[in-house]
Amino acid sequence: MEDQLISSLALISLTVGVGVALFRLTALRLHIVDVPNSRSMHHLPTPRGGGMVVVVVWVIACTIGAYQGAGLLPILLILLAISTVSIVGAFDDFYSIGIKFRLSIQFLMALLAVFSEGMIDITFGPTVILESGIILNGLTVIGLVWLLNLFNFMDGTDGLAACESLFIAIAGGSFLFWIGDVVTARWLFYLVACMLGFLVWNFPPARVFMGDSGSSFLGFFFGIVAITTHNTGSATIWFWLILMGVFIVDATFTLLRRFLRGERVYEAHKTHAFQRVASRYKSHLTVMLATITFNILWLLPMALLSQWHRDWGFLLCVVAYTPLVWLVHKSGAGTRD
């Protein structure tokens, strides 16, 4: 079975690599490119929307896995929700869909996902528990939409979103595989293979961008995985929130600071912490490597610790986020240039 899985992952990675290459050639011929402007982090016109290839290959792999008895979720509802979110993102890549329409679809798909999965009790401490119900399910829907959008916000330097997703998928998938949740681990390993194929073209200096179609998919997918494993008991919600800490803290802190200053938070800008660092050192690779290092040396151990001491998951999440909040603040995230 393991040999078959490895062969499948190799095929998935190769398919994505070739698919992105073909997408890039087509986009260049049709002049479907992201042209640099004053708020861009790149300097050359670059094809955008390559994340569509990742989504298509991943959905096909999951569908085949379900057909072969891998038992992926209530597969139809989840794949429908994920595919719809990605399709809306793809249209936004090429036609700039209005924010009200995008948010409406995102909330609808989040509702569908929560309806399919639900959310059981969340523990904030040994004696503090938020029980399942309308409030918790409502917060879960909002959380899914926020994850979906924050991955989009953070997809602003070469290789960053791809490497962050690779880290989350490898760490989460390996842990789940180790404890015996092979089904959910497969979703994540499929994503690992997809992102490896995509990184061939997205590694600094990027020759193709992921676009909203890919970044929206990633945030939504990780949110669904977090709900699923929390409900099955294989990994708590805090485990995943800690693993995604870099993106969550940077996006949330920057958004709040811009909101408090009265700015339109949905407009493009260059004030995220990762953008500040990339501009300061004039290197996308520096941001990517710093993020990977912090993830491995700090967030991964804290995430594992939250699994071994589940009653203290919330507190460990706060501890894990503390140095991130300080670093993001020191970078000047959310302030005017």
C-alpha positions in Angstrom: 0.0 0.0 0.0 2.8 2.4 0.8 4.6 1.7 -2.5 1.3 2.4 -4.3 0.9 5.7 -2.4 4.5 6.8 -3.2 3.9 6.0 -6.9 0.7 8.0 -6.8 2.3 11.0 -5.2 5.2 11.0 -7.7 2.6 10.9 -10.6 0.6 13.7 -9.0 3.7 15.9 -8.6 4.8 15.2 -12.2 1.3 16.0 -13.5 1.2 19.3 -11.7 4.7 20.3 -12.8 3.8 19.6 -16.5 0.4 21.1 -16.1 1.7 24.4 -14.7 4.3 24.5 -17.5 1.5 24.3 -20.1 -0.6 26.8 -18.2 2.4 29.2 -18.2 3.0 28.9 -21.9 -0.7 29.5 -22.6 -1.0 32.4 -20.3 2.1 34.1 -21.9 0.7 33.7 -25.4 -2.7 35.1 -24.4 -1.1 37.9 -22.3 -2.8 36.7 -19.1 -0.2 38.1 -16.8 0.0 40.0 -13.5 1.6 43.4 -14.6 3.6 45.0 -11.8 2.3 48.2 -10.2 3.2 50.4 -7.2 1.8 47.8 -4.8 3.4 44.7 -6.4 6.3 42.8 -5.0 7.5 41.6 -8.5 9.1 43.5 -11.3 8.2 41.5 -14.4 4.8 40.6 -15.9 4.1 37.1 -14.6 1.4 34.6 -15.4 -1.2 34.3 -12.6 -3.7 31.6 -11.8 -1.4 28.5 -11.9 -3.0 27.4 -8.7 -5.9 26.1 -10.9 -3.7 23.2 -12.0 -3.1 22.3 -8.3 -6.8 22.3 -7.5 -7.8 20.2 -10.6 -5.1 17.6 -10.0 -5.9 17.4 -6.2 -9.6 17.0 -6.8 -9.1 14.3 -9.3 -6.7 12.5 -7.0 -9.2 12.7 -4.1 -12.0 11.5 -6.3 -10.0 8.5 -7.5 -9.0 7.8 -3.8 -12.6 7.8 -2.8 -13.6 5.5 -5.6 -10.8 3.1 -4.6 -12.2 3.1 -1.0 -10.0 5.7 0.7 -13.2 7.0 2.3 -12.7 10.7 2.0 -15.3 12.6 4.0 -18.8 13.1 2.6 -16.7 13.5 -0.6 -19.3 15.0 -2.9 -20.2 17.9 -0.6 -16.7 18.7 0.4 -15.3 18.6 -3.1 -18.2 20.7 -4.3 -17.5 23.3 -1.8 -13.7 23.4 -2.4 -14.1 23.4 -6.2 -16.7 26.2 -6.1 -14.4 28.4 -3.9 -11.5 27.8 -6.3 -13.6 28.5 -9.4 -14.7 31.8 -8.0 -11.1 32.6 -7.2 -10.1 31.7 -10.8 -12.8 34.1 -12.2 -11.5 36.8 -9.9 -7.9 36.2 -11.2 -9.0 37.0 -14.7 -12.1 39.2 -14.4 -11.9 40.9 -11.0 -15.2 39.7 -9.4 -16.8 42.1 -6.9 -16.1 41.5 -3.2 -19.7 41.2 -2.2 -20.3 38.4 -4.7 -17.1 36.6 -3.7 -17.9 36.8 0.0 -21.5 35.6 -0.6 -20.2 32.4 -2.4 -17.5 31.9 0.3 -20.0 32.0 3.1 -22.4 29.7 1.3 -19.6 27.2 0.7 -18.4 27.5 4.3 -22.0 26.8 5.4 -22.1 23.8 3.2 -18.8 22.5 4.7 -20.0 23.1 8.3 -23.3 21.4 7.5 -21.4 18.4 6.1 -18.9 18.3 9.0 -20.3 20.2 11.9 -18.2 21.3 14.9 -18.1 19.5 18.3 -17.1 21.1 21.6 -13.9 23.2 21.8 -11.8 23.1 25.0 -10.2 26.4 26.1 -8.9 24.8 29.3 -9.5 22.0 31.8 -12.8 23.5 32.8 -13.7 25.9 30.0 -15.6 24.3 27.1 -17.6 25.9 24.3 -20.3 23.4 23.5 -21.6 22.6 20.0 -24.4 24.7 18.8 -25.4 27.7 16.7 -22.8 30.0 18.2 -19.9 27.5 17.7 -21.1 26.6 14.2 -21.4 30.3 13.3 -17.9 31.0 14.5 -16.7 28.0 12.5 -18.2 29.4 9.3 -16.6 32.8 9.9 -13.3 31.1 10.7 -13.4 29.2 7.4 -14.0 32.3 5.4 -11.2 34.1 7.2 -8.8 31.3 6.5 -9.8 31.3 2.9 -9.1 35.0 2.6 -6.0 35.3 4.7 -4.1 32.7 2.5 -5.1 35.0 -0.4 -3.7 38.0 1.5 -0.4 36.2 2.3 0.2 35.0 -1.2 2.4 38.0 -2.0 6.0 36.9 -2.4 7.5 34.1 -4.5 7.1 30.7 -3.0 5.7 31.8 0.4 2.2 30.4 0.2 3.4 27.3 -1.5 6.1 26.6 1.2 3.8 27.4 4.0 1.2 25.0 2.7 3.9 22.4 2.1 5.0 22.7 5.8 1.4 22.4 7.1 0.6 19.5 4.8 3.9 17.6 5.6 3.7 18.2 9.4 -0.1 17.5 9.7 -0.1 14.6 7.3 2.9 12.9 8.9 1.4 13.3 12.4 -2.0 11.9 11.3 -0.4 9.0 9.4 1.7 8.2 12.5 -1.4 8.1 14.8 -3.4 6.0 12.3 -5.7 8.6 10.6 -4.6 7.4 7.1 -7.6 8.8 5.3 -7.1 12.4 6.2 -3.3 12.0 5.9 -3.9 11.1 2.2 -5.6 14.4 1.5 -2.5 16.2 2.9 0.0 14.0 1.1 -1.8 14.6 -2.2 -1.4 18.3 -1.5 2.3 17.8 -0.7 2.8 16.2 -4.1 0.8 19.0 -5.8 2.8 21.8 -4.1 6.1 20.2 -4.9 5.2 20.2 -8.6 4.0 23.8 -8.4 7.1 25.0 -6.5 9.2 24.1 -9.5 7.6 27.2 -11.2 6.9 29.3 -8.1 10.3 29.1 -6.3 12.0 32.5 -6.2 12.2 34.0 -8.7 8.7 32.9 -9.6 7.8 32.2 -13.2 4.1 31.7 -12.4 1.8 32.9 -9.6 -0.7 30.8 -7.7 -3.5 33.4 -7.9 -6.8 33.5 -5.9 -7.9 30.1 -7.3 -5.0 28.4 -5.5 -4.7 30.5 -2.4 -8.4 30.4 -1.7 -8.4 26.6 -2.0 -5.5 26.2 0.4 -7.0 28.2 3.2 -10.4 26.6 2.8 -8.9 23.1 2.6 -6.8 23.5 5.7 -9.9 24.8 7.6 -11.9 21.7 6.5 -9.1 19.4 7.6 -8.9 21.1 11.0 -12.7 20.7 11.5 -12.6 17.0 10.4 -9.7 16.0 12.6 -11.1 17.9 15.6 -14.4 16.1 15.3 -12.8 12.7 14.9 -10.4 13.3 17.7 -7.2 12.7 15.7 -6.0 16.4 16.0 -7.5 19.3 17.8 -8.3 22.7 16.2 -5.4 24.2 18.2 -2.9 21.9 16.5 -3.8 23.4 13.1 -4.1 26.9 14.3 -0.6 26.7 15.7 0.8 25.2 12.5 -0.8 28.1 10.5 0.4 30.7 13.0 2.6 32.7 10.6 -0.2 33.4 8.2 -2.9 33.9 10.8 -1.0 36.4 12.9 0.5 38.4 10.0 -2.8 38.7 8.1 -5.0 39.3 11.2 -2.6 41.8 12.9 -2.1 43.8 9.6 -5.9 43.8 8.9 -6.8 45.0 12.3 -4.2 47.8 12.3 -5.4 49.0 8.8 -9.0 48.8 9.9 -8.4 50.9 13.0 -6.8 53.5 10.8 -9.9 53.6 8.7 -8.4 52.1 5.6 -10.3 49.8 3.2 -8.9 46.4 4.3 -9.8 44.6 1.1 -7.7 46.8 -1.1 -4.3 45.7 -2.3 -1.3 47.0 -0.2 2.3 46.2 0.7 2.2 46.5 4.5 2.1 42.8 5.6 5.1 41.8 7.7 6.4 39.5 5.1 6.2 42.3 2.5 8.1 44.6 4.8 10.8 42.1 5.3 11.0 41.3 1.5 11.3 45.0 0.7 13.9 45.6 3.4 16.2 42.8 2.3 15.2 42.9 -1.3 14.8 39.1 -1.3 11.7 36.9 -1.6 13.9 33.9 -0.7 14.9 35.4 2.7 11.2 35.6 3.7 10.5 32.1 2.6 13.5 30.6 4.4 12.8 32.6 7.6 9.2 31.4 7.6 10.2 27.8 7.1 12.8 28.0 9.9 10.4 29.6 12.4 7.7 27.0 11.5 10.1 24.0 12.1 11.9 25.3 15.2 9.0 26.9 17.0 5.5 26.3 15.7 5.8 22.5 15.0 7.1 21.7 18.5 4.3 23.8 20.0 1.7 22.1 17.8 2.8 18.7 18.9 2.9 19.8 22.5 -0.8 20.9 22.1 -1.6 17.4 21.1 0.1 15.8 24.1 -1.6 18.3 26.5 -5.0 18.8 24.8 -6.7 20.6 27.7 -4.1 23.3 27.4 -4.2 23.7 23.6 -5.7 27.2 23.7 -3.0 28.4 26.2 -0.2 26.8 24.1 -1.7 28.5 21.0 -1.4 31.9 22.8 2.2 31.1 23.8 3.0 30.1 20.2 1.6 33.3 18.8 3.3 35.6 21.3 6.7 35.9 19.5 4.9 36.1 16.2 2.8 39.1 17.3 5.9 40.8 18.6 7.8 40.2 15.3 4.9 41.4 13.1 4.6 44.5 15.3 8.3 45.3 15.1 8.2 44.9 11.3 5.7 47.8 11.1 3.0 45.7 9.6 -0.2 47.6 8.8 1.5 51.0 8.9 1.8 53.5 6.1 4.9 53.5 4.0 
